[in-house]
Amino acid sequence: ILDPDPEAPCKHLASSFTNGSITDYDSVVEFGKMYDYLTIEIENVNTDALSHLSDQGKNVFPQPHIIKLIKDKGLQKQFYKDHHFPTSPFILTENKQDVINAGKKSVVHKLRREGYDGRGVQIIRNEEDYALAFDKPGVLEDLIDIKKEISVIVARNQKGETVTFPPVALEYHPTQNLVEFLFSPAEIEEKLDVEAREMAKDLINSLQMTGILAVEMFIDQHSQLMINEIAPRPHNSGHQTIEANVTSQYEQHLRAILDWPLGNTDMIMPSVMVNLLGEEGFEGKAKYRGLDEILKMNGVHMHLYGKKYTRPFRKMGHVTLVGDNLDELKINARKIKSILKVEA
């Protein structure tokens, strides 16, 4: 593993750890020389260095040109449009003045690059909100009247075989624009389930991508599907697969990039995932409150990421609940959210 944090949690798990910048060309090239296969867990990596390594015969998956496309939300949206995938209407902006000149209300302004975990997203509902627009290249999208937000994870190996996980439903934090809860199954009608899976397969095949791809989608009030964003890596919307599906998203990613047969993605049982976020008002060495209480609950699987320091809304871990009754799991998930706190 190559990571910029000298005390990154992965340091204590990996068979080999290198401290260095994933955005620095020379650091990525020197690291990559030592290995046969390279893959990523975040898009903000030096794609020129990965392209060089690929040209030198290294196996780099997902392919560097796809990472480069996906890390730019403007290129992403243009790809959907060019390949006739349904997505919200949009225009590209260079700065805040472009947003003001567009004169649009009820829109979402997103940074084209380096937005992550809800950062780099602003909702603009009126003229006063223009002050929130980014003064950097962005995407200005129409605000969709959403019935439900879902995600489908799809895998594709080098032979071109594709397999999808069942769709899951996502619930976002009202102001931070990051996932708070995940519900599996998604509880959508069968027609939409089939359509969402096929759309995810069509997309990864259009990209000709090897690896695992998370496809986040909107279902609008007319039950129409449209693609929101994609992520070319194991994703927040697949964490529940560790306990709740036959094959986890992590195993599936390895199967895909190693060109092995793809695993069975069937759901073993219903599940809910709760994102464990740093509490507002706390910054410093992480302290977990309420662990004992929630670990007494049936079906709880705790995943702490080993991050030493917390800050407001930083992802510090997740909890997956599994059981036979999704409604009961939802109730318990909200209890966990109210009990388990990451403070400092």
N, C-alpha and C positions, 0 to 999 in steps of 0.2 A: 504494500500500500504506500502511496505517495500522498502526504497530507501536510498542509502548511502549519498546523498546530503541533508543536513538539510533544505535547501531552494529549494528543487526540485519543479518544476512547479506543479506536482501532489499533493503536500501538500495542496494546496488551493482548490483542486477539490474533493479530496477523503473524504468519511465520516469518515475515520480513517487513520491516517498517523503515521508510525513508522520509525524513523531514525536509520538505521543500515545497515550492510554489507550483500549483497545478496550472497557473496561468502564465508561467514563465517558459518561454520556448526551450531554452537550454536545459532547464531542470527536467521538463517532461521528456525531452529526447534522451538525456542521460539515463533517466529512470527506465525508459522503455527499452533501451538497448539490452537490458538484463533479462527480458522476458519474451516468451513466445506469443502470449495472448494478453491484450490490454482491454479493459472496460472501465466504465465510469459510474459514479453514483451522484453526479451533479453535472449540469450542462456547462457551467462556467469554467471551462478548461481550455487550454491553448489548442485549438483545432489545427492550426498550421503545423504544430509539432506532431500531432497525431497523424496528420496526412503524410508528413515526412517518414514517420515510422512505418506507416502502411506501405509507402513506396519502397521501403527497404525490406519488405517481405514479412513484417510483423502482422499478426492477426489483430485488428482493431475493430471492436464491435461495441456499440453501433458504429457504423462507418462515419469517419470524420466529417464528410460533407453533409451528412444528415444531422449530426450534432450542431454543425454551423447553421443550418437552416432553422432548426427547432429553437435554438437559443435566441433567435431574433423573431419576436412575435409578429413583426411586419411581414417577414418572409413566410412565416407560418400561415398567416391569414391569406396571403397572396397565393400560396400553394393550394389551399382549400378552394379558392375561387377559380384558379386555373384548371383544377382537376374536378370541378363540379361537385364538391362536397358542401352540404348545407352548413352555413355559418352566419353569424349576425352581420348585417351590413356594416361597413367600416370605411374610414379614410385614414391615410397615413399623415402624420404631422411631424414637423421638424422642431417646433418649439411651442411655447405657451401662446404666442401671438397667433399661430395657426389655429389653435383651439378656439381662441376668441373670435377670429375671423370666420370660422365655420358657423358660428352662431347657433350651435345645436344645444338642445336641452335633453335631459334624460339619456345621457350617454356615459360610457365608461372610458376613462383615459388610462392607458397602460403604457409603461415604458417598453420600448422595443427590446431592450437588453437589460440584463442583470436584475430584473424583478424576480422575487422569490418569496415563497411562504406569505403571500398577501402583500408584501412590500412592492411598491411600484404600480399600485392600482388605486385609482381615485374615481369615485362616482360623482358626476356633475349633473345636478338636477335643475339648477337655475343659474342666473348670471353671477350671483355672489360666489358660486362655487368655482368660477373660472380661476379664482386665485389659487385653487388647489391643483390646477393643471401643472404638468411637468414641463420645465423649460429645456427639454431634451427630446430627441426623436421618440415618437410614440405612435400608438394606434388608438384611434377614436372610434369606439364601437357603439352602435345603438343598444340601449338598455332593453333587454328582453324581459317580457312578463313571464316569469318562470313558474312552472308548476312543480318541477322537481329537477334536481341536478344529479346526474349519474356518472359513473365511470365504468369503462370496460377495459380490462387489461388483455392485450393480445400478444402472442409470441410467434416469432417466425424464425426458423432455422435456415442454415445456408442452402438447404435443398429447396426452400420455398414452402415448406409445410407450415401451416398456421393453425393455432388453437387459441380460443378465447376463454377467459374466466367468466363466470356468470356476472351480469351487471350488478353493481352495488349503488345504493343511494348515499348522497353526501349532504351533510348539513354544515353550513359555514358560520363562523363567528360573525355577528352582525356588523362589526366595524373593522375588524382586522383582515377580513377576506381570506381566512385560512380555515381548513377543515377542522371542525370540532368533533363531529360524530360521523361514523360510517355504519350503514345498515345493510346487512346481507341476509336474505335476498333483498333486491331493490323494491319489490312489491309494485311491479309495473305489469301492464297487460302483455300477454304472450307475443302479440304482434310487434310491440315495441322492443321486447327482449330480443326477438329474432333480428329485427331491423338494426338494433344497436350493435349486436355482434357482427353482423354482415358488414356494417359500415366500418367497424374497427379493422376487420380483415382486409377490406378494400383499401383502406388507408395505408396499412403497413405494406401491402403489396404494391401500391402506387409509389411508395417511398423505396421499395426494394430493400427494406431494412432488415438486418439480422439482429436479433435480440428481443427485448421485451419493451412494449410500448403501452403507456397508460393514456387512454383517450377519454378526456372529460367532455361530457355532453350536457346540453340543456334539453329539457322537454318543456315546450311552451304550453300556453293555455289551450292551444288547439291540438295538443298531442303530437306536435311535429318535433322531430329530432334535429339538433344542429350541434356541430362541433364547437367547443369552447377553446380548449388548449390541449396539447399533448406533451408527454414527457418520455424520453427514450431510455427508460431505466426503471428498476423497481421503484415503486411509488407508494405514497401515503395511502392511496386507495386500494392497496393490495396487502396491507399488513395483516389483515385478518386471515389470510390464506395460510399462515404458519400453522394455526391450530384448526381452522375450519374447513380447509379444502384438502383433497387428496395430495395434490402437489402444491408447494408454496411458490409464490412469485419468484423467490430467490433461486430455488432449485430450477424452476422453469427457465430463468434467465441463463443459467449455466448450461442447461440442456440445449438452449437455442444457439448460443455462441460457440459451443463445442460441436455443433451439428449432430447431436444425439436425437433420438426420437423424443418428441415432446410429451410431457406427462399428462395424466388425467387431471382435469381441473374441476371435477365434480365437487359440489358443496357437500361436506359431511353432515353439517348441522348449521342452523341459523347462528349468526354472530353479530355483535356490535363492537366497533372499535371506538375508543375514546382517546383523543389526542391529549397528552399531558403537557400543558403549556406553562411557562413561567408566569407567576402571578403579577398583576399590575402592582407597582409600588415597591417591588423587590428586585435588587440587583446585587450580585455577589456570589459567594460560595453557596451552592445549592443545599437546601434542607427540605426533606420530604415529610409532610405532615399528613397523617391519616392512613399510612400504609397498613398498619396492623388491622385497622377496622375493615378495609376493603378486601384484604387477603382472607378474611373469614367468609366472604361471600362465595357461593357456589359458582363454578365456571369461570373464575377470574384467572387470567394469565397476564402477569406483569412484565413489561419490557422497559427497563430503565436504560437510557443510552450511555450512561457513564460520563456525561458532560459535567465538568467540575463546577462551572459557574452558570448561574441563571440570570436572565433578564426578562422584562415583560414580554410575554407571548413567544419566547424561545421554545422550540420543540425539545422537550427534555425526555420524552418517552411516550409510550402508549400502553393502554390496557385493552385487551381483547376479552370479551365475555362470550361464552358459547353455551347453548342450551336448546331446548326443544321449542320454546315459545318466544317468538321475536318481540311481541308486545311486552312481555315481562323483562326481556333483556333491555329494551329501551328504557323502562322505568329504572332498572338497576344502573344503567349507564349514567343517567342523570343524577342518581344518588352519588355515584362515584365522582362525578364532576364537582359536586358540592362538598364532598368530604376530602378528597385527595388534592393537596395543594403543594406547589413548589415555591418555597420562600427562600429567604437568605438569612 
